[in-house]
Amino acid sequence: MAGVGLVAMTLIVAWQVFCRYVLNDSPSWTEPGAVMLMSWFIFLGAAVGVRENYHLGFDVLLYVVPKGGKIWLRMISDIVALAFGIGMIWYGGQLVALTWNTILPSLQISGGWSYVPLVAGGVLICLFALERIVLRLAGEPIDDLLDEMPPAEVAAELETAEIRA
């Protein structure tokens, strides 16, 4: 869905440029529409980052601590992501409530829709972080693949060496 939003935003911006420079008549809805789509794909993409374990974490420490310590560092990282998602829901919900009775003149929709992506992304981040926490507590080997992977800088060097060979 985030990829579709990115493509749609690109098409809207291209339409705006075409209308402005070729037709000399730029539609008023294109810029706020593109910004709203961008909000959606940014927050959906952030949730996917949590789901796929691409969010910020304690990567430097993960290379020097034993396996038992890695589990705790990853758990702390997921708890922080969960807390961040809760904050997104709470404060995003307040923004939606504060702006719901306003109207975006160019789109003719409630101003609250500008902040709904923040809440939706927060909900997904919470769900995905909770999923990782519960699976880890249940003893599922969700971190085994991560432990087998080389650090990013080593992986980049290995990939470069394979290209040269």
C-alpha positions as a Markdown table, in Angstrom:
| # | Residue | x | y | z |
|---|---|---|---|---|
| 1 | Met | 0.0 | 0.0 | 0.0 |
| 2 | Ala | 2.9 | 2.4 | 0.8 |
| 3 | Gly | 4.3 | 1.7 | -2.7 |
| 4 | Val | 1.0 | 2.4 | -4.3 |
| 5 | Gly | 0.8 | 5.7 | -2.4 |
| 6 | Leu | 4.3 | 6.6 | -3.6 |
| 7 | Val | 3.4 | 6.0 | -7.2 |
| 8 | Ala | 0.1 | 7.9 | -6.8 |
| 9 | Met | 1.9 | 10.8 | -5.3 |
| 10 | Thr | 4.4 | 10.9 | -8.1 |
| 11 | Leu | 1.6 | 10.9 | -10.7 |
| 12 | Ile | -0.2 | 13.7 | -8.9 |
| 13 | Val | 3.0 | 15.8 | -8.7 |
| 14 | Ala | 3.6 | 15.1 | -12.4 |
| 15 | Trp | 0.1 | 16.2 | -13.2 |
| 16 | Gln | 0.6 | 19.4 | -11.2 |
| 17 | Val | 3.8 | 20.2 | -13.1 |
| 18 | Phe | 2.1 | 19.4 | -16.5 |
| 19 | Cys | -0.8 | 21.6 | -15.7 |
| 20 | Arg | 1.3 | 24.5 | -14.4 |
| 21 | Tyr | 3.8 | 24.6 | -17.2 |
| 22 | Val | 1.9 | 23.3 | -20.2 |
| 23 | Leu | -1.7 | 24.2 | -19.5 |
| 24 | Asn | -0.8 | 27.3 | -17.3 |
| 25 | Asp | -3.6 | 26.3 | -14.9 |
| 26 | Ser | -2.5 | 24.4 | -11.8 |
| 27 | Pro | -5.2 | 22.5 | -9.9 |
| 28 | Ser | -5.4 | 23.5 | -6.2 |
| 29 | Trp | -5.9 | 20.0 | -4.9 |
| 30 | Thr | -2.7 | 18.5 | -6.2 |
| 31 | Glu | -0.2 | 19.8 | -3.6 |
| 32 | Pro | -2.3 | 19.0 | -0.4 |
| 33 | Gly | -3.3 | 15.7 | -2.0 |
| 34 | Ala | 0.3 | 14.7 | -2.6 |
| 35 | Val | 1.3 | 15.7 | 0.9 |
| 36 | Met | -1.5 | 13.7 | 2.4 |
| 37 | Leu | -0.5 | 10.6 | 0.3 |
| 38 | Met | 3.1 | 11.1 | 1.4 |
| 39 | Ser | 1.9 | 11.0 | 5.1 |
| 40 | Trp | 0.2 | 7.7 | 4.4 |
| 41 | Phe | 3.1 | 6.0 | 2.8 |
| 42 | Ile | 5.6 | 7.4 | 5.3 |
| 43 | Phe | 3.7 | 6.1 | 8.3 |
| 44 | Leu | 2.8 | 2.8 | 6.6 |
| 45 | Gly | 6.4 | 2.3 | 5.6 |
| 46 | Ala | 7.6 | 3.0 | 9.2 |
| 47 | Ala | 5.2 | 0.3 | 10.4 |
| 48 | Val | 6.7 | -2.1 | 7.8 |
| 49 | Gly | 10.1 | -1.2 | 9.1 |
| 50 | Val | 9.0 | -2.3 | 12.6 |
| 51 | Arg | 7.5 | -5.5 | 11.2 |
| 52 | Glu | 10.6 | -6.4 | 9.2 |
| 53 | Asn | 13.0 | -5.4 | 12.0 |
| 54 | Tyr | 14.5 | -2.5 | 10.1 |
| 55 | His | 13.7 | 0.1 | 12.8 |
| 56 | Leu | 16.3 | 1.7 | 14.9 |
| 57 | Gly | 18.0 | -0.5 | 17.4 |
| 58 | Phe | 21.1 | -1.3 | 19.4 |
| 59 | Asp | 23.1 | -2.6 | 16.4 |
| 60 | Val | 26.5 | -1.6 | 17.7 |
| 61 | Leu | 26.1 | -3.5 | 20.9 |
| 62 | Leu | 24.6 | -6.5 | 19.1 |
| 63 | Tyr | 28.0 | -7.3 | 17.6 |
| 64 | Val | 29.8 | -7.6 | 21.0 |
| 65 | Val | 27.2 | -9.1 | 23.4 |
| 66 | Pro | 26.5 | -12.9 | 23.7 |
| 67 | Lys | 23.3 | -14.4 | 22.3 |
| 68 | Gly | 21.4 | -14.0 | 25.6 |
| 69 | Gly | 22.2 | -10.3 | 25.7 |
| 70 | Lys | 21.1 | -9.8 | 22.1 |
| 71 | Ile | 17.6 | -11.1 | 22.9 |
| 72 | Trp | 17.3 | -8.5 | 25.7 |
| 73 | Leu | 18.6 | -5.7 | 23.5 |
| 74 | Arg | 16.1 | -6.6 | 20.8 |
| 75 | Met | 13.3 | -6.8 | 23.4 |
| 76 | Ile | 14.2 | -3.3 | 24.7 |
| 77 | Ser | 14.2 | -2.1 | 21.1 |
| 78 | Asp | 10.7 | -3.5 | 20.5 |
| 79 | Ile | 9.4 | -2.1 | 23.7 |
| 80 | Val | 10.7 | 1.4 | 22.7 |
| 81 | Ala | 9.0 | 1.0 | 19.3 |
| 82 | Leu | 5.8 | 0.0 | 21.1 |
| 83 | Ala | 6.0 | 3.0 | 23.3 |
| 84 | Phe | 6.6 | 5.2 | 20.3 |
| 85 | Gly | 3.6 | 3.7 | 18.5 |
| 86 | Ile | 1.4 | 4.4 | 21.6 |
| 87 | Gly | 2.6 | 8.0 | 21.6 |
| 88 | Met | 1.7 | 8.3 | 17.9 |
| 89 | Ile | -1.8 | 7.0 | 18.6 |
| 90 | Trp | -2.3 | 9.2 | 21.7 |
| 91 | Tyr | -1.0 | 12.5 | 20.3 |
| 92 | Gly | -2.1 | 11.8 | 16.7 |
| 93 | Gly | -5.6 | 11.1 | 18.1 |
| 94 | Gln | -5.5 | 14.5 | 19.9 |
| 95 | Leu | -4.5 | 16.2 | 16.6 |
| 96 | Val | -7.3 | 14.5 | 14.8 |
| 97 | Ala | -9.9 | 15.6 | 17.4 |
| 98 | Leu | -8.6 | 19.2 | 17.4 |
| 99 | Thr | -8.7 | 19.5 | 13.6 |
| 100 | Trp | -11.8 | 17.4 | 12.8 |
| 101 | Asn | -14.2 | 20.3 | 12.5 |
| 102 | Thr | -12.0 | 22.2 | 10.1 |
| 103 | Ile | -12.2 | 21.8 | 6.4 |
| 104 | Leu | -9.2 | 21.7 | 4.0 |
| 105 | Pro | -10.4 | 24.1 | 1.4 |
| 106 | Ser | -8.6 | 22.6 | -1.6 |
| 107 | Leu | -9.7 | 19.0 | -0.9 |
| 108 | Gln | -13.0 | 19.7 | 0.8 |
| 109 | Ile | -12.4 | 17.2 | 3.5 |
| 110 | Ser | -12.0 | 17.4 | 7.3 |
| 111 | Gly | -8.6 | 18.7 | 8.5 |
| 112 | Gly | -8.5 | 15.7 | 10.8 |
| 113 | Trp | -7.7 | 13.5 | 7.8 |
| 114 | Ser | -4.2 | 15.1 | 7.7 |
| 115 | Tyr | -3.4 | 13.3 | 11.0 |
| 116 | Val | -5.2 | 10.0 | 10.5 |
| 117 | Pro | -2.1 | 8.5 | 8.9 |
| 118 | Leu | -0.2 | 9.2 | 12.1 |
| 119 | Val | -2.8 | 7.2 | 14.2 |
| 120 | Ala | -3.0 | 4.4 | 11.6 |
| 121 | Gly | 0.8 | 4.1 | 11.5 |
| 122 | Gly | 0.9 | 4.1 | 15.3 |
| 123 | Val | -1.7 | 1.3 | 15.5 |
| 124 | Leu | 0.3 | -0.8 | 13.1 |
| 125 | Ile | 3.6 | -0.1 | 14.8 |
| 126 | Cys | 2.0 | -1.2 | 18.1 |
| 127 | Leu | 0.6 | -4.4 | 16.6 |
| 128 | Phe | 3.9 | -5.4 | 14.9 |
| 129 | Ala | 6.0 | -4.5 | 18.0 |
| 130 | Leu | 3.7 | -6.5 | 20.2 |
| 131 | Glu | 3.8 | -9.4 | 17.8 |
| 132 | Arg | 7.6 | -9.5 | 18.0 |
| 133 | Ile | 7.5 | -9.2 | 21.8 |
| 134 | Val | 5.0 | -12.0 | 22.2 |
| 135 | Leu | 6.8 | -14.3 | 19.8 |
| 136 | Arg | 10.1 | -13.7 | 21.6 |
| 137 | Leu | 8.5 | -14.4 | 25.0 |
| 138 | Ala | 6.9 | -17.6 | 23.6 |
| 139 | Gly | 10.4 | -18.8 | 22.7 |
| 140 | Glu | 10.0 | -18.5 | 18.9 |
| 141 | Pro | 13.4 | -18.2 | 17.1 |
| 142 | Ile | 12.5 | -14.9 | 15.5 |
| 143 | Asp | 16.1 | -13.6 | 15.9 |
| 144 | Asp | 18.0 | -16.6 | 14.6 |
| 145 | Leu | 18.3 | -15.3 | 11.1 |
| 146 | Leu | 19.4 | -11.9 | 12.4 |
| 147 | Asp | 22.2 | -13.6 | 14.4 |
| 148 | Glu | 23.5 | -15.4 | 11.4 |
| 149 | Met | 23.7 | -12.3 | 9.2 |
| 150 | Pro | 27.0 | -10.4 | 9.0 |
| 151 | Pro | 27.1 | -6.8 | 10.0 |
| 152 | Ala | 25.9 | -4.4 | 7.3 |
| 153 | Glu | 29.4 | -3.1 | 6.5 |
| 154 | Val | 30.8 | -6.7 | 6.2 |
| 155 | Ala | 27.8 | -7.7 | 4.0 |
| 156 | Ala | 28.6 | -4.7 | 1.8 |
| 157 | Glu | 32.2 | -5.7 | 1.5 |
| 158 | Leu | 31.2 | -9.3 | 0.7 |
| 159 | Glu | 28.8 | -8.1 | -2.0 |
| 160 | Thr | 31.5 | -5.9 | -3.5 |
| 161 | Ala | 34.0 | -8.8 | -3.5 |
| 162 | Glu | 31.4 | -11.0 | -5.3 |
| 163 | Ile | 30.9 | -8.4 | -8.0 |
| 164 | Arg | 34.6 | -8.1 | -8.6 |
| 165 | Ala | 35.1 | -11.9 | -8.8 |
